[in-house]
Amino acid sequence: MKQHKIVLLSGDGIGPEISSVTKEILEKVSYKYNFKIHFVEKLFGGKAIDKFNKPLPDETLYECKNCDAVLLAAIGDPKYDNIERGLRPESGLLALRAGMSLFANIRPVKILPSLISASTLKPEIIKNVDLIVVRELTGGIYFGQPKGCIETESGKRAFNTMSYSTNEIERIARVAFKLAGERGKKVCSVDKANVLDVSQLWREKVSEVSNEFKDIELSNLYVDNAAMQLIRNPEQFDVILTGNLFGDIISDEAAMLTGSIGMLPSASLSTDGPGLFEPVHGSAPDIAGQNKANPIAMVLSAAMMLKITLKEKEAAAAIEEAVNNVLKHGFRTPDIMNESSIEVGCKEIGKELLKEFD
């Protein structure tokens, strides 16, 4: 029997709740499809700060680098907002991405017919949306040097550096073009080349990489126009390629096309090491422990993990089908409720999903 070692990082807020649901589903699915998952659960984020005074303990990073895949729920809590920046949960996430060399963030956005009414946009605008945002994850302004805050004669001055190298741009561009080759054969590269030198290099190198993929159509948009086009006509997009900062913003905007950021999975991949799979949403500490969380994004992240890294495609498809079936039956957590739905909690959604594998 094939075995897979998965590091499970439940994190903070609603993380333990959605992790519990997802773990049960993976255990049942693995039994049904004849493979075994060995879970290694480690502290990360706020809980790691409480115990080790650091968001990413060395032991956690070691296990994440020496497994088949990492499944992360969510991290963060306002109670850590006033501690030193390098010790906050979010800094641990940046360190984890860097430590695992996770340079490519993949965020699929697809409208489910059963949830089309949950979107704030008109159904005719979003009904055929099926796009992927490919975000460069380890470069750009989040990691560029120098950065900091200094005292000047006129007061404090803070600064960050947006920086990309040729290799970083070419590497992420190839990921986007290869994905487009399996889909609608269109890549839209998003930058700010009319203002930023770094974006001028970005556009130049993306164009050069496109020459390796003659069957893929390349277009370019400035980030402000891209944000507008996502609302005006999101169906025009297939694969959106962009850098770290712009991707952070654009991917969340794209997520809301579906009506709830709580519905979408993501993957962060390296060249040849284990990938990290996580829901797009945050830790939602305001509803933690109240059985109100929507576990579907994490469940679908597990499906992405099965499909992309573990190559258990049949099991992945079964999870995706189970999610569709449960939603068709009308079961909803509070964030995606409509007038004809049945409101249930996180645990109840999990039970309904498990029934799909009986």
N, C-alpha and C positions, 0 to 999 in steps of 0.2 A: 504493500500500500504506500502510495506517495505521501510524504510528510512535508509540511511547511512550518517554518518557525516565524511567528508573527510577534513583533513587539507592540503591545497595546498601551497607549498613553491616554489614560482617561482624562487627565487634566483637571480643570476647574469648572465651577458653575454647573451647567447641565451636563457636563462631560461624562460623569459617572453614570447618569441615567441613560443617555443614548448609547454609551459603551456597553452597558449591560444588555440592552436589547440586541445590539449588533452582534455581540459575542454569542448569544443564544442562537441567533439565526445562522451564523457561520458554523457553529457546532452541528446544527441539524442538517444544514446543506452539505457539509463535508461528509457526514455519515451517509447521506443519501447518494452522493456522487463518488463515494469510495476513495476519499483521501482524508488525511488527518491534519489538523492544525494544532500546533503546540504554541500556546499563548505564553508570552513573557510580559508580565505587567510591571511597569516602572513609573516612578514619580517624575513629573515634568510640570513646569509652570509654577503656579502659586503653592501647591502642596509641597513641591520640592524646595521652594524658598522657605516655607515654614519649618521643614526638617533639616535642610542642608545649607540654608542661607544662600542658595544659588538656584536659578530656574532650570538649569541643565546640568545635573550631576554627571561626573565623569563616567560613572557606571551606566547611566542611562544612555549617554552618547555611545559608549562602547557596544552596548547591546544593539542599538539602532544601526550601527555600522556592520554588525555581524549577525544579520538575520536575513530572511527572504523578503520581508516587507515590514513597514511600520504603519500602524493604523492609529491616527491621532484624532481625539474628539475635539476639544477646544480648551483654550487657556485664557486667563485674565480675570481680574477682579479689581474694582475701584479701590479696594483697601491697599493695593500695592502702588497706587499712582504717585505717592509722595516719597517713595524710597528711591535710592540712587538708580539712575536710568539703566545702567548696565546690569542691575540685579532684578529688573522687572520681568514678568513673564514673557512679554513681547521680545525682549532682548534674548531670552532663551530660545525663542523660535527662530530668530535670525541666526543665532549660533548653531542651532541644529541643522538648518539648511546649509550653512557654510561647512559645518563639520561633515555632513554627508555628501557634499558636493552636488546639491540638488539645484540645478541651474534652470530647469524647464518646468514651469507650472502650467498644467493643462486643466482648463475649466470648461466643461461642456455645458451648453445652455439649450435645452430642448423643451418645447411646450408640450405638456401632456393634455390631450383633449379633455380629460376629466377635470382638469384644473384651470381651464382657460378663463373661467369667470373670476378666478382669484387675482388676475392681473389688473392693474389700474389702467392699462391701455385697452383700446377697443379690440374685440376678438378678431376682426378682419385685418388688423395691423400685425398681430402676433401669431396667428394660427399656424403658420408654416415655419416659424423660427426654429432653426436647428444649426447652431453655430458653436465654435470652440474658440476660446481666448487662450493664446499661447503667450505667456508672460515670462520674460527673462527674470531670474530670481536671485542671482548672487552678485550682480553688478549694479551699476547705476548709482543714484544719489543715496541709497540706503547704506551703501558700503564704501563709497568714494572717499578718498582722503585728499586734502585735510578736511577735518570737520571739527566743530567745537564752538565754544562761547568764550569770548575774551573781553576784558575791560579796555575801553578806549577813552580818549579825552571827552568824547561826547556821550559816553555811557556804554552799556554792554552791546556787543556785536556778535551775533550768532551766524554761522555759515556751514553749508554742506557743499559737497562737490559731486556733480553728476559726471560720471566717467565711464566710458566703454572702450574696450580694445577691439581690434579687428577680429581676433579669435572668438571673443565672447559673442559678438554680433553674428558671425557666420555660424557658430554652433547652434544658437537658438533659432536662426532662420531655417536651417536644414530640418529641424524638428517640425517647424510649421509647414514647410513645403511637403515633407513626407506625409504628414497628416492630411493635408489637402489632397494629395494623390489618392488617398483612400476614401475621399469624400466628394465634395463638389468641385474640386480642382480650382479653387480661388483662394488667394491670400491677400488680405488687406493689411499693409504695414502702417502702423500708427506712430507718428512722431511729432516733432515741432521744429522741422528743418528750416522754417522761415525765420527762426529766432536763435536756435541753439546750435552751436558748433558740433556738439556731440550727436545731435539728431541728423546733421548733415552727413557725418560719417556713417551713422546708422543706415540712412537711406541709400548711400552709395554702396555699402557692403551687402545690404539685402538685395539690391538690384543685381549685383555680381553673382550672388548665390542663385538667384532666379534663373540665370543662364544654364544652370545644371538641371533645371526642371522645365523643359521646353513646353510641356503640356499643362503647366500651371499658370493661370492668369494672375499677374501681380498688379495691385493698385496701391496707392499711397494716400493717406489722409492725415491732416494735422489733427492733433488730439482733440481740440475744441470742436472741430467739425465732426469728428468720429463720434463724440459724445452726443451731439445733436442727431446724427444719422441713426444712432442706435434707438432713439425714441421715434424719429420720423418714419424710418423704414428699416426695421431690424432684419427683415427677410433677405435683404441684399447681401448679408454677410455669411461667409462659410467659415474661414479661419482668420481670426484677427491676431496679428503678430505685433507685439510691442514690448517696451522696456519695463523695468521694475516699477517705477513710480506711476507711469501712465497705466500700466497693466493692473496695478492695485486698484485704481479708480474705475477704469473701464469694466473690469471683470465684475465688480460689485453692481455697477449700473446694469450690466447685461443680466446679472442674476435676478434683478428685480423685474425683468420682463415676465418672469414666470409667476409673479405675484408674491413670492416669499423666498427670501434668501435661505430659509431653512430647508429648501428642497434640493439644493445642488451640491454635488460632490466635486472633488478636485484631486489631482495627482501632481506630485512634484518629483521629477525624475533626474537621475544622474546619467553619466555616460554608460556605466556598467555596474553600479552598485545597487543596493536595495532602494526602492521608491518609498515615498511618504504619501499616504492617502488620508484625506481629511475633508470634512464638510466645509463649505465656504463660510458659514455663519460663525458667530462668536460664541462666547461662553454663557451669555444671557444670565448673569447672576441674579437678576431681579425675579426670575421664575424658577431658579434652582430649587430642587427638592419638592416642587409643587405638582409634579406629574403633568406639567403643561408642555414640556418640550416636544418638538417634532424630531423624531429620530431618523426620518427618511433620508436626509442628506448623508448621514453617517452610514446608513445601510447601503445606499448607492455608492458611497466611497469604497465600502467593502467589496461591492460588485466590480468596481473599477480595478481594485487590487487583484481580484481573482482573474479578471480578463487580461490586464496588461502585464502584470509581473508573474503571477503564479500559473498562468496559462490554463486555468480551469474555466474555459469559456462556457461550457454547458451549465456549470453551477452559477456563473455570473448572469447568464441569460435568465435562469430560473428566478434569481432574486429580483431582477428588473421586472419580470412578468408578475411576480408576486406583489410588488409595489403597485403596479398598474391595476391589478385585480382588486386590491384592498381599497384603492382610491375610487375605482368604479363602483364598488359596493357602498360608497358614500361615507366611509369613515374618515374623519378629519380631526387633527389637533386644532386648537383655537386660532392659530396663525393663518390657516387656510380654509376656515369655515365659510360656508354659504348657506342660503336659506333651506336648501334641500338636504343638507349633510347631517351626519350623526356625529356629534362632538364626543371625542374620547381623549384619553390621556396618552402619555408616552408608553406606559406599560401595556395599555390595551391595543395600541397600534402594533406593538411587538407580538402580542398574542394572535392578532388577526393575521399577521405575516407568517407566523409559525404554522398556522392552520393550512396555509397554502402548500406546505411540504408534507402534509399527512398522506 
